[in-house]
């Protein structure tokens, strides 16, 4: 699973990326800090089954903090987008091809309106302009790629379009659905744009991370306005607050998991003041919002599931005796064999079936797995 972080320059994309991954990236208050995409590991969070079974898990691929399991996923931070990128302006095609590596997208906006369309300081900029621009640039770039299809009347439109979009993670099923639903019989400027809009929404689900919520006094009003104007899910967040908590946790000053933290060491007055500010943010908004962005995108918009795997279905351990060692994010249609492929290519090659460890029953090979399921893969 790969998530791409996109948006206009200087809205906090790299701060969000580092808050999600703790990768060492360049963060500066100026346009075009990111040129080549940064890659890192982020996490979705779910309840660990350890309490359900009265045991203490011994995580291998997915950390567990206070009963919350952090399940890994790949994250890329793409260079800032500018108007005209689909025509090659700025980093143009590089940005857009980097973004298409992802299975889903997080668009970051500055909900406070304190940076303008060029990434410079402003007082009351409308972030809706950025949403319109990003949507338009993505749509037009894909439409341009579609129009390059070597299509002739009578040819198979689905096959022609799919060949041209190969490598951009669009499924032939979605293209076929779009062609049928939109009743498309030829490729031109209008139909390519319609196709692009349809397949982007279906195969590249996008959520809007409304960054800098903590410095936005009229947050509720701005959110309400954006929800009226756009058909996206909007999640307010503070990437800077989340990054501060993650760094403090990393260096052992606090223990932090999702929505709460506790102090572990004596702090300086400055450190205490910083944490007090963040504590007020959490009290006001419920959390920093960053984890909510990730979880809402994966589980609510994409329908992704988290699956646990073990080798001993009775003890719920792997071959080394580790309890509930591994957890994986899978898509909503994933079958037990798909899960086997995530465990190891050899496991997939030798796959003979799977057992649901709660019921002890064998699962049908073509049945989609269920979220939270604990599987023993049979080889």
N, C-alpha and C positions, 0 to 999 in steps of 0.2 A: 504494500500500500504506500503510495507516494502522494504527498500534499504539496502544492506549490503556493508560495506566498507572493502575491502580486499587488500592484497598485502604482499610483503616481509616485514620483520621487519625493523623498524627505517627509514621509508621513509616519514613519516608525516601523517600516517593514523589517529592517535588520534588527531593531530592538526586539520586535516580536519573535523573529527567528531565534535570536540568542536566548530569549526568555523560554522558548519552547525546547531548545536543544542544548544550551550552554556551550555552543561552539564558539571559538575565538574568532569573531568577525569584526570588521571595521564598522564603528558606529559614530557618525559625525552629523552635526546639525548643518548640513549643506546638501545641495542636490547631487545626485549620481555618485553616492558613496559606493554602491555595489555596481560592478561591471560584469564580472563572471559570476554565475550563480553559486551561492554557498550551499553545501550539502551537509545535513546533519540528521541526528536521530531525535525525534520527538516522541511523545507518549499520549495515548488515550488512557482514560482511567475507568476502572470498573471495581465493584466489590469483589474481593478475593473470596473464594469458597472456603477458606480455612476455618472460619467461624462456624459455618454450616456443618462441617464435619468434625469440629472439636479438635483441630490439629493446628500446628504451626507450619506454614509453608516454608519451603527452602527454595527460593526463586533461582532460576538459572538465566533465562533470557528476559525476564520482566520483573523489575524491583517491586517490592511490597512495603508500603509505609502505613502503619496504623490500620491495616486491613484493606487498604486501597491498592489495587494492582495497577502498575504503570506498564502498559503494553506498547512495545515499540512500533514506530512507523517512520518512514523516510520523509524528510522535509527539505524542500529546496527554496531558497530565497532568491527570487529573480530580480534582475536589474529594473530600476524604475521606468515606468512607461510614460511616454509623452504623446500628445496628439499628433497624428500623422505617422505613427510607428508602422502601421500596415502598408504605408507607401515607402517605408525604408528610412524614415526620419529617426534621429537619435540612434538607439541601438536596434531599432526596427525589428527586422526579421529574427535577429538573435534572441531578443526578449521573447517574442511570440513562440519561437520553436522551443526555447527553454521551458516556457509555461506549459506547452503541450506535452511535456514529459510526464506531467502529473495526472493522477486519477481524479483529483478534485482540487479546487482552488479556494484560497482565502484571500479576498481583496481587502487590503487595509486602507481605511480612510482616516483623516484627522477630523473627528467629529466636532472638535473645538473650533474649527475654522481659522486656526492661527497660522496656516501655511497656504500659499496661493497655488495656482496651477503650474507655476514654474519651480515650486519647492522653496520659495522664499517666505519670510515672515509676513503675515497679514493680520487683520483684525476681525473680519467677519466674512470669510470666504465660504461659499456654499459647497460642501463636499459632494452634493448631488451632481455637480459638474464632473467630478472625477469618475463617479459611477457610470455616467452616460458615456464619458470618453473611453473608459476601459472596455465597457461592453461593446461599443462601436468598433474599437480597434481590433478586438478579438474576432468579432463577427466578420468584419471586412477582410481581415487577413485570411481566415479560413475560406471565405467566399472566393477570394482571389485564387487560392490553391485549388478549389473545386473547379473553377473556370479553366484551369490548365488541363483538365481532363480531355483526353483525345476522344471526344464524344461525337458520334455521327447519328443522325436520325435512324431509328431502328435498332441501335445498339442498346445494350443493357446499361441503364443509367446507374443502377446500384453498383455494378461491377466497375464501371468507369470511375465513379466518384471514390469508391473504396480504394482502388489502386493508387489514386492520387493522394489520398490521405493516409496511406500506409506509413506506419511509424509514429503517428500522432495519437494513437490510442482511441480511435473511434471504431465501434463495432459494426460489422456488416449488418447485423440485425437492426441497429438503430438507424442506419442509413436507409435500409429497406423500409422500415416503419415510416421514416420521414417522407420518402418519395411517395409512398402510398397515401399517407395522411394528407399531404400537401397537394396530391394529384399532379405531380411534376412529370412532364413528358419531354422536356428539353432543358439544356443548360444555358442560361443567359444571366445577365446581371441581376435580375430580380429573383429568379429561382435559386441561384447560387446563394444569395443573401438569405432567402427563406430557409434553405437547407442548412446553411451555416448556423443560423440562430437556433434551429430545432435541435441539431445534434450537439451543439455546445451545451445547451440547457440539460439535455438528457445524459450525455456522457462525461461532461465536465461540470458537475454540480459546484456551485460557488456560494460562499457565505460572506457576508460583509462584517469585518472586524472593525468596530467603531472605536478607534484608539483615542487615548487622551480623555477618557470620560471623566477623570478626576479633576480636570481643569475646565470642564464645560458646565457652567451654572444652569443653563437652560437645556440640559441633556434630554429630558423627557419630551420637551417640545420638538427638538430637532429630530429625535428618533421617530416621533409620531408623523412628522412631515415626510421623512424619507420613506417610511412604510406606506404612506399614501401614494407616493410617486413611483415606487419601484417594487417589482415582484421578486424580492430577495428576503432572506432571513438576516436580520441585523442583531448583532450581539455587542453591547458596549464592553470595553475593556481598558485596562491600563497596562500596557506592555512594560513600561518602566517599573511599575510597582512589582509586577510578577518577576522581572529580572532581578530586582533587589532581593526579594525573598529567596529566589533560587540560588543566588550567589551566597547569601548568608547561610542557607542550608548546606551548600557545598563546602563551605569553610568551617562548618560545625558550630556556628553561633546560634542557630535555631534548628528545630525540627519542623519541616513544612510539608504538608500534603494537601493540595487543592484549595481548601477553604479555611484552613486554620494553621496556626503556627504556635510553637512554644519556645521560649528562650532557654538556651542550654548553658550559656556562658555569661560572665559579667560583660556589660557593654559600656562603651563611652557615652557621655551625654549626647553627642552627635548621633551615634548609632541608635540610642534609645528614642531620640526625637524622630529619626527617619522611620523607625518601626511604628512609632505612635501614629504618624501620618498615614502609613499604609494600613494600620489597624482600623483607622477611621474610614478609609476607603472601603475596606472589607465590611465594616459594620453598615455603611451606607448602601453598598451595592451587592452584598452577599459574598463577593469574591473579587479577585482582580479581573475576572471575566475571560482570561486567556484559555484556561482549561475548558471553559464552557464553549468557547469558539470551536475548539477541536472536537469535543464530544458531540456537540450539536451537528456539526458537519458530517461526522462519521456515522453516528447512530440514528439521528433523526432524518437527515437529508439523504444519506446514501444507503441507510439500512444495513450498514456493516455489522458484523457480529464478532464477539470475542470467544475463542474456543481454547480450552485447556487440554493438554495431552499428557498421558502417563503410560507406563509400561505394565504396571501391576494394577489391575482394576479393583482389587480388594483394598490394598494399602494406599492407593493413589500416589504411587511413587514411580520414579524412573529406575533405570538399571543401577544407579548409584545410591538408591534409597532416598532420594530427595523428594519431598512431598510437594505435589502440585508445582512442578518445576517450570513448566513452559506455558506461555499463553500467546495466541496469535490472533491478529485481526484478519478476518476474511470477508469477502463480499456477500451480499444477501442471497446469492444463488449458489454459494459454495457447497460442495458435497464432501463426504468424508475423504474421498480420494484427493480432492483439492487440498485438504488439510494435511494429508500425508506428504504431498509435494512440498509443503512449507517446512515440515519436520526434516526431510532429507530426500534428495533425488532417488537414493537407493531404496528408501522406505516406499516411495511412490511406485518404483519399478516392481517391488515385491508385494505390493498391496493386495490383500485378499478380503478385506472387509474392516469393519470397525464396530466397537461395542460402546454403548452408552453406559458409563460407569455408575450412574445413579440407578438405572433400572436393571442393569446387567444384561440387557437385550441387545442383539445385533441390530445395526441400523441398515436400512435399505441403501444400496450404493448410490441410487439416484435421488435420494431424499436430501433436500438442503439441511445442513446442520442448524442447530438452534443456539441462540446466544447463551453463553454461560455453560454450555455443554462440556462435560469432561469425557474425552474419548481415549480409548485404547485402540491403536491401529494394529490390525492383524496382518502379519507378513508370513 
